[in-house]
Amino acid sequence: MSAVIAVVVGNPKPRSRTLIVADAVATAAAAAAGLDPSGERLVIDLAEHGPALFDWSSATVKRLVASLSGASLAVIASPTYKATYTGLLKAFLDWFGQTGLTGVTAVPLMVGAAPHHALAVEVHLRPVLVEIGATVPTRGLYVTEDQLEDLQPVVDAWLAHAGPPLRAALRHP
C-alpha cells in the first residue's frame, strides 16, 4: 500500500492561492521525506464543504475525516485571518478527537499578507494539530503574498531544515 499525501485547505475561497501553495509544499515535502510525490493524493478544499462541516451527521465530512486520518503526510493550510487560521479550518479540525490524527505526519502552513504574523503558524496552527494527535516534526511554514510569485526558493529554504525531520518521522531510510 502506498503512502497517501493529503492537502487540507481552510481558505473560504475555492481553488485559492492557499491551495496552490499547499499542493506545491506537499509535493516538495513528500519528495524530501522519501515518499513518491506523484503517489496517491487527497485534496480537501474546505470551501467546497462549508455548510456540511456544521452537520455532525454529514457522511461526506465523516469520509473526509477518515481519509485524512489514514494519510501518511498532510499539509494543513490556511490563509492568515486575524493573526490565526480560519474558522473554516477550525470547524473541520473540530471533527477530530485527541487521537484523530495519530500516525499522520503534519506540516502546518499559513499564507499571509505580511511577515508580522509569521508566528501564527507556530503559535496557533501547530498546537491544534499536536492536540489532535498529529506528529509535527518541523517548524511550520509561513509564506507571504510577495513570495507567491517565486515560491520554490522559499520552500527549498524551509526544506533544508525540515526535510530530515520529515524523513525521520515517516521512518524512511
Disulfide bonds with the S-S distance in Angstrom:
none
